[in-house]
């Protein structure tokens, strides 16, 4: 079975947003963000020199890749998609491109993507990797500036204009060549077979750059699928909007709905607005009947644990599916 056939039959997967943002857990200097946890740096406009100090305290000693993969199987999910690098620019894998990564910058010193890849291979679970191919707040030339987009009622911006305010002088191609491309090559060549690469938030990226990334993925992993958020219509399958539960029937098209179990993607300690198991099953059935995979997210805490309410809900779903 090729990956397109597998994807069409997969129906249900676990997305995992994990990074330095798990440490502040939605709070910074006495303020709580009302928005998603992984965007804390942008919402609070935290200087990189301060935010990057979180790496010195990031030590998820309770992370266990085998337990994560066993949990996915117990819950009836058929694949995992985990953030290898989110917009904060911090890599959850050993990178020779930048020492702003979990192996070189933290006391933990372990490559969690490698451990997950090994666990998935051992337990026969498909692994996909999320990689933020444009937004990178650690980089002076990180993207997201050309359209002047804001979010959360204008409180946050896509590019880092608090450390690097001169948007008219930014050149995304510099970031693309020096960090994005070589890190994408690293995740394609160091972690075995990947079922998909999950790109995100295209705005500044050109069609030529999207095409270059697409061709790179196919060069190193011909069967690896690429989602539509690579940008510019260059893709293998469509990612719907966040939490978009479509009523459309998609036929033979490959489509996926990325969705949250509460209201955040990255861990936010005070977000307890969980969907219950019946709601998860209702949404899953609605999407699957229309040919859409349900990619449901959980954000682990800074110790590497899934929140207890999330595990209870998803285990209950798994029992029903069995």
Buried (B, 14 or more C-beta within 10 A) or exposed (E): EEBBEBBBEBBBBBBBBBBBBBBBBBBBEEEBBEBBBBBBBBBBBBEBEEBBEBBEEBBBEEBBBBBBBBBBEBBBBBBBBBBBBBBBBBBBBBBEBBEBBBBBBBEBEBBBBBBBBBBBBEEEBBBBBBBBBBBBBBBBBBBBBBEEBEBBEEBBBBBBBBBBEEBEEBEBBEBBBBBBBEBBBBBBEBBEEBBBBBBBBBBBBBEEBBBBBBEBBBEBBEEBBBBBBBBBEBBBBBBBEEEEBBEEEBEEEBBBBBBBBBBBBBBBBEBEEBBEBEEBBEBBEBBBEBBBBBBBBBBBBBEBBBBEBBBBBBBBBBEEEE
